[in-house]
Every structure is written in C-alpha cells, then in structure tokens.
C-alpha cells in the first residue's frame, strides 16, 4: 500500500488535491450557516428547494454562453469571481444595510448556498477532467478526492470555531473566510490550467457551440442522456434513503442531544474511512472491478439498503447503510463518474457535466422528496416506502448497463 501511495504522489496529484481542499474548505465553512437557515425556514423548504432547481435551470444557459466564448481560464476567473462578489454582497447586506433580521435574506442565502455548493464543485471537476485526462492522471482522482475530504473537515472546523460569533457578527467571518478560500482556489486553478497548456492531453480552449447545448445534449444525445438519468436516479435514491433514515432516527429517540451525538458519531466514522479508501483503494478498485461493474453495482447496493430499512428499521441499520453508501459514493462511484465525464467531447466536458452536476442533481433531490411526500398521502406504512423504491434502484443498474455499453474508456 505504501508503494502504491508513493506512485500516486506527484506534482499533478498534489496540485489537484490541494485545489479540491480549497474548494471544499470554502463550501464547508458556509454549510452550517446554510443548515441554520434551513432550520429557520423549515416550513418553506420545499419551495426553497424548488426555487434552487429553477434557478439552476436558468443559470446553466448563461454559463454555457460563457463557456462557448471563453477558454477554461476565463471561465474559472469569471464564475469564481462572480461567486466571491456575491459573498461580499451578502456580507454588505447583512452588516451595512442591517438586513440581518430579514427572513427573506435568510431564504435567499439558503437558495444561493445550494447553487454555490454545486457550482464551485462542478467547475472544479471541469478543470480536472479537462487537464487530467490520460490513464495515469485519471488514477489520481482518488487522491484528489482525499484532498476534498480533508477540506471538508478543515472547513467544518473553521465554521465550528466561528459559531460563537454568529449572534453578534452574523455571516461576517463565514463569508470572508469562504471568499478567501475560493479566491486562492481560483488562483490555483488558473495556475494548473496555465501549466497544462504544454500537455497534449489537456484541452482548455473555448468549447464553442451555443447557450442551450447542455440542455439539448442531455435530451437528444443518448450517452449524455443516460449519465444524466443515472445521476437523477442516484440523487433521488439518496434522498429517499436519507428521509427514511431521518424518520427511523426520530422514532428511535426524542432527545435532540442523543440524536446529535449519533449523527456526529457517523461523521467521525465516515470521514476517516472514506479518506483511507480514497488514498489507498479508489484507483485499485476501479482498475480491478472495472468502471462498468461499479456503475451496475450501485443499484444492487441500494436494493440491499432499502431491504434493510423495510424489513429491519433500526438505528443500527441507519448507521450501517449511511456509512456504507457514503463511503461507496465518495470513495468509488464519484471518481468513476468523473472518469466517464473525462471521455466526453469538449463541448460536453465544459457544459453537460455542469448541467448534470447542478440542475439534474437538484432535480433528483426534489424527485426523491416528492416520492416520500406522495407516499404520505396514501395508507401505506412509512417503512414500506423503501421497499416500494427497490424497482427504482433496479433502474439505476439498468442505466449503468446502458452507460457501460456506450462509453469507450480509451487512453489519450
């Protein structure tokens, strides 16, 4: 394992890993504030989620228009600078304009945070899949994901230390810190793209095309439509799993402190195990098991998870399923999907991947939530919902088969 890890450590993998560290640090500083806004607006959450999905649908053509006319360096500069400016505007509104007590500012901030999180991560992967494209650099994806995991832990710790300032300073320290991390991420991304110009496998010039390419290709191009469907079904299944888990936890204990300890314990288990998988096992598993089988396996894993929830709903089941699915997602399946994205044509690497990672993912969340909501209007017992969702999990594997038939994983 030590020898394998040494082979994964290079200038390229370190730069990519540190870039993801900065990006996720920025987001995880803001994430607890976003969650606090969710708690404050719990009754409006379905509407806020719908607003976020609609805005992502509207923003994507604008992003595609920029991508059609700009190289990747300019895209990162424009998009990340715009998001940094947004953070400063929220800070200005919160402090100078004294909108801290405005319920609407909190709701707008919640919706914006969801857009922020999806776009900064998606744009990061646009950089990676357009510069780390040959078989050797693709093998770095696990190490790069590990950098993101460390960034999530680091950003969460910063946010935790700032928590005592929230009542007095509001989002001030959170916004400034998140903006600073994203600024350094922008500079590093520009550096990575600049040095990649000499690499024949990288491709950072403008994509050409039009502003509706991402939406159009996701509908009419079979390969793109299949992976978009895969991400949609996956996010819907994860949402069904999570809502089911929340209900089980709520029935298990009415003590908020006990529930918080349970969730904290899961995070303490997931984070180090995922990091170990990303550093030592991701590349090995992808090579040994193969991308095709990984895509297909995910549906079977959800079937097992839903059977456990339906037949043995318990707090132990929640812990096992949550830990296992999250490790599989962030340690294996997410790097696998990014490898698939790296095989797309330039136009789709720039545009369709962002559309899938933003709107399609958010639409999947809404679909999973709608599935549970519609179920509540029936006389079906709550613990039967996951059993009813098993055919949807089967559809995920079918889509995995369709993707694996079409995508050709050639070296560059």
C-alpha positions in Angstrom: 0.0 0.0 0.0 2.8 2.4 0.8 4.4 1.8 -2.6 1.1 2.3 -4.3 0.6 5.6 -2.5 4.0 6.8 -3.5 3.1 6.1 -7.1 0.0 8.4 -6.7 2.0 11.3 -5.2 3.2 13.7 -7.9 3.1 17.4 -8.6 -0.1 16.9 -10.5 -1.9 14.9 -7.9 -0.8 17.3 -5.1 -2.0 20.3 -7.0 -5.3 18.8 -7.8 -5.8 17.5 -4.3 -4.9 21.0 -2.8 -7.3 22.7 -5.2 -10.2 20.4 -4.1 -9.1 21.1 -0.5 -9.5 24.9 -1.0 -12.8 24.5 -2.8 -14.5 22.3 -0.2 -13.0 24.3 2.7 -14.8 27.3 1.2 -18.1 25.5 1.0 -17.9 23.7 4.4 -17.3 27.0 6.1 -20.7 28.1 4.8 -22.6 24.8 5.1 -23.5 25.1 8.8 -24.9 28.6 8.2 -26.9 27.2 5.3 -28.3 24.5 7.6 -29.2 27.1 10.2 -31.1 29.0 7.6 -32.9 25.7 6.7 -33.9 25.2 10.3 -35.2 28.8 10.5 -37.3 28.3 7.3 -38.3 24.6 7.7 -41.9 25.1 6.5 -40.7 26.8 3.4 -38.0 24.2 2.5 -39.9 22.5 -0.4 -40.4 25.9 -2.0 -36.8 26.9 -1.5 -35.6 23.6 -3.0 -37.9 24.2 -6.0 -36.6 27.8 -6.3 -33.0 26.5 -6.3 -33.7 23.9 -9.0 -35.4 26.5 -11.2 -32.5 29.0 -10.8 -30.0 26.3 -11.7 -32.1 25.6 -14.9 -32.0 29.4 -15.7 -28.3 29.8 -14.8 -27.0 26.9 -16.9 -27.7 28.6 -20.3 -25.8 31.7 -19.1 -22.9 29.5 -18.0 -23.0 27.7 -21.4 -22.9 31.0 -23.2 -19.8 32.0 -21.3 -18.2 28.6 -21.9 -19.0 28.9 -25.7 -16.9 32.1 -25.9 -14.2 31.7 -23.3 -11.3 29.4 -22.6 -11.3 27.5 -19.3 -9.0 30.0 -17.5 -11.5 32.8 -18.3 -14.5 30.6 -17.3 -13.0 29.9 -13.9 -12.0 33.6 -13.4 -15.4 34.9 -14.3 -17.5 32.3 -12.4 -15.4 32.2 -9.2 -15.0 36.0 -9.1 -18.8 36.4 -9.5 -19.4 34.0 -6.6 -16.9 35.8 -4.4 -18.6 39.1 -5.2 -21.9 37.5 -4.2 -20.4 36.6 -0.8 -19.3 40.2 -0.3 -22.7 41.5 -1.3 -24.4 39.2 1.3 -21.9 40.5 3.9 -22.7 44.1 2.9 -26.4 43.4 3.1 -26.1 41.7 6.4 -24.0 44.3 8.2 -24.0 47.7 6.5 -27.7 47.6 5.3 -28.6 45.8 8.5 -30.8 43.1 6.9 -29.7 40.5 9.5 -33.3 40.2 10.8 -34.8 39.9 7.4 -36.4 36.4 6.9 -36.2 36.9 3.1 -32.4 37.5 3.2 -32.0 34.2 5.1 -34.2 32.4 2.5 -32.2 33.9 -0.4 -29.0 33.0 1.3 -30.2 29.4 1.7 -31.1 29.1 -2.0 -27.9 30.8 -3.1 -25.8 28.5 -0.9 -27.2 25.4 -2.7 -26.3 27.0 -6.0 -22.8 27.9 -4.7 -22.0 24.4 -3.4 -23.0 22.7 -6.6 -21.3 25.2 -9.0 -17.9 25.6 -7.3 -17.5 21.8 -7.1 -18.8 21.2 -10.6 -16.4 23.9 -12.0 -13.6 22.3 -10.1 -14.3 19.0 -11.8 -14.4 20.7 -15.2 -10.8 21.8 -14.5 -9.8 18.3 -13.5 -11.5 16.3 -16.3 -10.1 18.7 -19.0 -6.5 18.6 -17.7 -6.2 15.1 -16.0 -7.3 13.1 -19.0 -4.8 10.3 -19.7 -4.8 7.0 -17.8 -2.0 8.0 -15.4 -3.7 11.3 -14.4 -7.1 9.7 -14.1 -5.6 7.4 -11.5 -5.1 10.5 -9.3 -8.8 11.0 -8.9 -8.9 9.1 -5.6 -6.0 11.2 -4.1 -7.8 14.3 -5.4 -11.0 13.3 -3.7 -9.0 12.8 -0.5 -7.9 16.4 -0.6 -11.6 17.3 -0.8 -12.4 15.2 2.3 -9.6 17.0 4.2 -11.0 20.3 3.0 -14.5 19.4 4.3 -13.1 18.5 7.7 -11.0 21.7 7.8 -13.8 24.0 6.7 -16.2 22.4 9.2 -13.7 23.0 12.0 -13.3 26.7 11.0 -17.1 27.1 10.9 -17.3 25.4 14.3 -14.8 27.9 15.8 -16.7 30.8 14.2 -20.1 29.6 15.6 -19.9 31.7 18.7 -19.6 34.9 16.6 -22.9 34.3 14.7 -25.2 36.0 17.1 -23.1 39.1 17.1 -21.4 39.3 13.7 -23.8 37.1 11.7 -22.3 35.7 8.5 -19.4 38.1 8.6 -16.5 35.8 9.4 -18.1 32.9 7.5 -18.5 34.9 4.3 -15.0 36.5 4.4 -13.3 33.2 5.1 -15.2 31.3 2.4 -14.5 34.1 -0.1 -10.8 34.0 0.8 -10.5 30.2 0.3 -12.4 30.4 -3.1 -10.1 33.3 -4.2 -7.0 31.1 -3.5 -8.7 28.2 -5.3 -9.3 30.4 -8.3 -5.6 31.4 -8.4 -4.5 27.8 -8.1 -6.9 26.6 -10.8 -5.6 29.3 -13.1 -2.0 28.1 -12.4 -3.0 24.4 -13.1 -4.6 25.4 -16.3 -1.7 27.6 -17.4 0.9 24.8 -16.9 -1.4 22.2 -18.6 -1.1 24.0 -21.9 2.0 22.0 -22.7 0.2 18.7 -22.1 -1.1 17.3 -25.3 -4.0 15.5 -23.5 -5.4 18.7 -21.8 -7.9 20.8 -23.6 -8.7 24.3 -22.1 -9.7 26.3 -25.2 -13.3 27.6 -25.6 -15.9 24.9 -26.3 -17.8 26.8 -29.0 -21.5 26.0 -29.6 -24.4 27.7 -28.0 -26.0 28.5 -24.7 -28.5 25.7 -24.8 -26.0 22.9 -25.7 -26.0 21.3 -22.2 -29.8 21.1 -22.0 -30.1 20.0 -25.6 -27.4 17.3 -25.5 -28.8 15.9 -22.2 -32.1 15.3 -24.1 -31.0 14.2 -27.5 -27.6 12.6 -27.1 -28.1 9.1 -25.8 -24.7 8.8 -23.9 -25.3 12.1 -22.2 -29.0 11.3 -21.5 -28.0 8.0 -19.9 -25.5 9.5 -17.5 -27.9 12.4 -16.7 -30.6 9.8 -15.9 -28.1 7.9 -13.8 -27.3 11.0 -11.7 -31.0 11.9 -11.4 -32.0 8.4 -10.2 -29.0 8.2 -7.9 -29.7 11.5 -6.1 -33.4 10.6 -5.8 -32.5 7.3 -4.2 -30.1 9.0 -1.8 -32.8 11.5 -0.8 -35.3 8.6 -0.2 -32.6 6.8 1.8 -31.9 10.0 3.9 -35.5 10.9 4.6 -36.2 7.2 5.6 -33.2 7.3 7.9 -34.3 10.6 9.5 -37.7 9.0 10.3 -36.1 6.0 11.9 -33.8 8.2 14.0 -36.8 10.3 15.0 -38.7 7.2 16.2 -35.6 5.9 17.9 -35.1 9.0 20.2 -36.9 12.2 21.0 -33.7 13.5 22.7 -32.0 16.1 20.5 -28.7 15.7 22.2 -28.7 11.9 21.7 -29.6 12.4 18.0 -26.8 14.9 17.6 -24.3 12.5 19.2 -25.5 9.8 16.8 -25.0 12.0 13.7 -21.6 13.2 15.0 -20.5 9.6 15.5 -21.4 8.7 11.9 -19.4 11.6 10.7 -16.4 10.5 12.8 -16.6 7.1 11.2 -17.3 8.1 7.6 -14.6 10.8 7.3 -11.5 8.7 8.1 -12.8 5.5 6.4 -13.6 7.5 3.2 -10.2 9.1 3.3 -8.4 5.7 3.6 -10.4 4.4 0.7 -9.6 7.5 -1.4 -5.9 7.4 -0.7 -5.3 3.6 -0.9 -8.2 1.8 -2.6 -10.0 4.0 -5.1 -7.7 3.5 -8.1 -7.1 -0.2 -7.3 -10.9 -0.9 -7.0 -11.6 0.9 -10.3 -8.9 -1.0 -12.1 -9.7 -4.4 -10.6 -13.5 -4.2 -10.5 -13.9 -2.0 -13.6 -15.9 1.0 -14.3 -18.8 -1.0 -15.9 -19.3 -3.2 -12.9 -19.1 -0.2 -10.5 -21.9 1.6 -12.3 -24.1 -1.5 -12.2 -23.3 -2.5 -8.6 -24.7 0.8 -7.2 -28.3 -0.2 -7.9 -27.9 -3.5 -6.1 -26.4 -1.7 -3.1 -29.5 0.5 -2.9 -31.7 -2.6 -3.2 -29.9 -4.1 -0.1 -30.1 -0.8 1.8 -33.9 -0.5 1.1 -34.5 -4.1 2.1 -32.7 -3.5 5.4 -34.8 -0.3 6.0 -38.0 -2.0 5.1 -37.5 -5.3 7.0 -35.3 -4.2 9.9 -35.8 -0.5 10.5 -33.4 0.3 13.4 -30.8 2.7 14.4 -28.1 0.1 13.7 -29.5 -0.2 10.2 -29.3 3.6 9.7 -25.7 3.7 10.8 -24.6 0.7 8.6 -26.4 1.9 5.5 -25.4 5.6 5.8 -21.8 4.8 6.4 -21.6 2.2 3.6 -23.4 4.2 0.9 -21.4 7.4 1.6 -18.0 5.6 1.5 -19.0 3.9 -1.7 -20.2 7.2 -3.2 -17.3 9.4 -2.4 -14.6 6.8 -2.4 -15.6 4.9 -5.6 -18.6 5.9 -7.6 -18.0 9.7 -7.7 -14.4 9.2 -9.1 -15.8 6.7 -11.6 -18.4 9.2 -12.9 -15.7 11.8 -13.3 -13.6 9.4 -15.3 -16.7 8.9 -17.6 -17.1 12.7 -17.9 -13.5 13.0 -19.0 -14.3 10.8 -22.0 -16.9 13.3 -23.3 -16.3 15.6 -26.2 -15.1 19.1 -25.2 -18.4 20.8 -25.5 -20.0 18.3 -23.1 -17.0 18.3 -20.7 -17.5 22.0 -20.4 -21.3 22.2 -20.4 -23.2 19.0 -19.9 -21.1 17.9 -16.9 -22.0 21.2 -15.1 -25.7 20.9 -16.1 -25.8 17.3 -14.7 -23.9 18.2 -11.5 -26.1 21.2 -10.8 -29.7 21.0 -12.2 -30.0 17.3 -12.6 -28.7 16.6 -9.1 -31.0 19.1 -7.6 -33.9 17.8 -9.6 -33.1 14.3 -8.2 -33.3 15.7 -4.7 -36.7 17.1 -5.5 -37.9 13.8 -7.1 -36.8 11.8 -4.1 -38.6 14.2 -1.7 -41.7 14.1 -3.9 -41.7 10.3 -3.8 -41.8 10.4 0.0 -44.4 13.2 0.1 -46.7 11.4 -2.3 -46.4 8.3 -0.3 -47.6 10.1 2.8 -50.9 10.8 1.2 -51.6 7.0 0.9 -52.4 4.5 3.6 -49.0 2.7 3.0 -46.9 2.3 6.1 -43.8 4.6 6.2 -41.4 1.6 6.5 -42.8 0.3 3.2 -41.6 3.3 1.2 -38.0 2.0 0.8 -39.4 -1.4 -0.4 -41.5 0.4 -3.0 -38.4 2.2 -4.1 -36.5 -1.0 -4.9 -37.6 -1.0 -8.6 -36.1 2.5 -8.9 -32.8 1.1 -7.6 -33.1 -1.6 -10.3 -33.5 1.1 -12.9 -30.2 2.6 -11.7 -28.4 -0.6 -12.5 -30.1 -0.8 -15.9 -28.9 2.8 -16.7 -25.4 1.7 -15.5 -25.5 -1.1 -18.1 -26.6 1.3 -20.8 -23.8 3.7 -20.0 -21.1 1.0 -20.0 -22.2 -0.2 -23.4 -21.6 3.2 -25.0 -18.7 4.8 -23.2 -15.3 3.9 -24.5 -12.6 4.2 -21.9 -9.6 4.8 -24.2 -6.2 6.3 -23.2 -5.3 9.7 -24.6 
